[in-house]
Amino acid sequence: MIKLLYFASLREALGVANEALALPVGIATVGALRAHLAARGGAWEVFATSKSLRAAVNQAMVGPESALAAGDEVAFFPPVTGG
């Protein structure tokens, strides 16, 4: 399982702040996770269409090639989250 967190306008668009997700077989990177989430369709397509979304794994900023492991906390947020 991994914990997903969604912040700011992304949270509002998706209608969810967080969720637990069993890491699907074959999803080993942040980029693959984004593609998996985008495949949900509807508002989730933002993961495929927005190049400006940022990601953090275990509170460290990462790129799409960053590896994922069970127990990770993955946060997604737009570049400006406000304060």
C-alpha positions as CSV (number, residue, x, y, z in Angstrom):
1,M,0.0,0.0,0.0
2,I,1.0,3.6,-0.6
3,K,-0.6,6.7,0.7
4,L,-1.5,9.4,-1.8
5,L,-2.0,13.0,-0.9
6,Y,-3.6,15.7,-3.2
7,F,-3.2,19.4,-2.5
8,A,-4.7,22.7,-3.4
9,S,-6.6,23.0,-6.7
10,L,-5.8,19.4,-7.5
11,R,-7.6,18.3,-4.3
12,E,-10.6,20.4,-5.2
13,A,-10.7,19.1,-8.8
14,L,-10.5,15.5,-7.7
15,G,-12.8,15.8,-4.7
16,V,-10.5,13.9,-2.5
17,A,-7.6,14.9,-0.2
18,N,-6.0,11.5,0.2
19,E,-6.3,7.8,-0.3
20,A,-4.6,4.5,0.3
21,L,-3.8,2.5,-2.9
22,A,-2.4,-1.0,-3.3
23,L,0.6,-0.4,-5.5
24,P,-0.5,-2.1,-8.8
25,V,1.8,-4.7,-10.4
26,G,4.1,-2.9,-12.9
27,I,3.7,0.6,-11.3
28,A,7.2,1.2,-10.1
29,T,7.8,4.9,-10.7
30,V,6.0,8.2,-10.0
31,G,5.5,8.6,-13.8
32,A,3.9,5.2,-14.1
33,L,1.7,6.1,-11.1
34,R,0.6,9.3,-12.8
35,A,-0.4,7.3,-15.9
36,H,-2.3,4.9,-13.7
37,L,-4.2,7.7,-12.0
38,A,-4.9,9.4,-15.3
39,A,-6.5,6.2,-16.6
40,R,-9.3,6.6,-14.1
41,G,-10.7,9.2,-16.5
42,G,-12.7,12.3,-15.9
43,A,-11.0,14.8,-13.5
44,W,-8.2,12.3,-13.0
45,E,-7.0,13.0,-16.6
46,V,-5.2,16.0,-15.1
47,F,-2.4,13.6,-14.3
48,A,-1.8,13.1,-18.0
49,T,-2.6,16.6,-19.3
50,S,-0.8,18.8,-16.7
51,K,2.9,19.0,-17.1
52,S,3.2,21.4,-14.1
53,L,2.1,19.0,-11.4
54,R,4.8,18.4,-8.8
55,A,5.3,15.2,-6.8
56,A,7.0,14.4,-3.5
57,V,7.8,10.9,-2.2
58,N,8.2,10.7,1.6
59,Q,8.3,14.6,1.7
60,A,11.2,14.8,-0.8
61,M,10.6,16.4,-4.3
62,V,11.0,13.9,-7.1
63,G,10.8,13.5,-10.8
64,P,8.8,11.0,-12.8
65,E,11.6,8.5,-12.8
66,S,11.7,8.2,-9.0
67,A,11.1,4.7,-7.8
68,L,8.1,3.7,-5.6
69,A,7.9,1.1,-2.8
70,A,5.2,-0.2,-0.5
71,G,4.7,2.1,2.4
72,D,5.7,5.3,0.5
73,E,3.7,8.6,0.9
74,V,3.3,10.2,-2.5
75,A,2.0,13.8,-2.6
76,F,0.8,15.6,-5.8
77,F,0.3,19.4,-6.0
78,P,0.3,22.2,-8.4
79,P,3.4,24.4,-8.5
80,V,1.9,27.1,-6.4
81,T,-0.1,25.8,-3.4
82,G,-0.7,29.0,-1.5
83,G,-0.3,29.6,2.1
